[in-house]
C-alpha cells in the first residue's frame, strides 16, 4: 500500500478509500480462494466410522486421491481405526474423533458428511425394525451437522433410508438451514446389485452395464428399471419378475448367508464410496448422473423419491425424473407409493411429533 507513504493531507481521503478498496478486494479474494480450496481439496467426515460399514468405507475413501482430509467419528473405537488408516501412504490426512464432545471437531469444515452410523440388520429384521434406534442416531448427528457445517453435502446410509432422509431434512429445517439439494439417501447399493445381477444373467461386461433404480431403499419400494438397461437387452416376463424379486430382497440374502453375524457391510461400503466419489466430482464442477433418494416432486403425492439426478457444485443440479416405464414397472411403482408414503410420514412425525 504505497499510497500510505504519501503524507499529503489532500491525498488522505484517497488513501483511506484506496486502502478500503484493497482490503475489500483481498477479503473477497481470500473468500474465493477458500471456496476453491474447499471444492478442490474437500474434507469428508464419516459418522459411524468404527462400525461394520464405517471401517471398510473409510478404507476405500482413504484411497481416493480427491479427498484431502478424512475425519472419522464414532462413540468408541475411533482412535484405533484412525491410527490404522493413517499409516496408509495415500493423500487424505486422517483424524479420529470419539464421543459426543468431539463430534463438532469431526464436522468442522466438512464438505461431505457420510452417515453409516446405526445398528445393523439381523435375521428376521426388516429395515423398519431398525427405526426406533436408528432414527434417534440420525436425528442427533444431523442436528450437530446443521449447527456446525450446514452447507455440507449429507449422505445418509443409515436404514431405514425411506424414513431417515425425511428425518435429516426435518432436523435441518428445524435449525433453519434446510437446503434439500444437499441431503441424500444413498441407494447406490441397489444400483450396484442390479448391475451385477443383470450382467450375470445376460453375460454382459459388468463394468459397462447400467441399470437405473428408482423408488426407495427397502422391499417393494426398490424399482429396478430393466427396460432401460444399458447396453439394451430383453427380459422375459419371468426373468423380469425373478430379477426384480432378487434385487428387492438382496439385503436379506446377505443377512441369511452370514447367519446372523452381520449384514451387507462390504458391498454397502463399496456403494457408499462410489456415491461419495460422485458427490466430490460434482463439487469440483464435473457434473455426473447418479440415483439417490432425495426430497423430490418426481411422483405426485410423495415428498421424497429416488430417481436419476444430476450432481454439481451445489448438490442436486437437476432431478431427471422417473421417465418412461413399461407396464410391469408401472405396477411396481403403484405398489411402492403407499409404502413410501407410510415410511416418509413416519420419519417426518418422528421430528415434528
Secondary structure, 3 states (H helix, E strand, C coil): CHHHHCCCHHHHHHHHHHHHHHHHHHHHHHHHHHHHHHHHCEEEEEECCCCHHHHHHHHHHHCCCCEEEEEEEECCCHHHHHHHHHCCCCCCEEEEEECHHHHHHHHCCCCEEEECCCCCCCCCCCCHHHHHHHHHHHHHHHHHHHHHCCCCEEEECCCCHHHHHHHHHHHHHHCCCCCHHHEEECCHHHHHHHHHHHHHHHCCCHHHCECCEEECCCHHHEEECHHHCECCCCCCHHHHHHHHHHHHCHHHHHHHHCCCCCCCHHHHHHHHHHHHHHHHHHHCCCCEEEEEEEECCCCCCCCEEEEEEEEECCEEEEECCCCCCCHHHHHHHHHHHHHHHHHHHHHHHHHHC
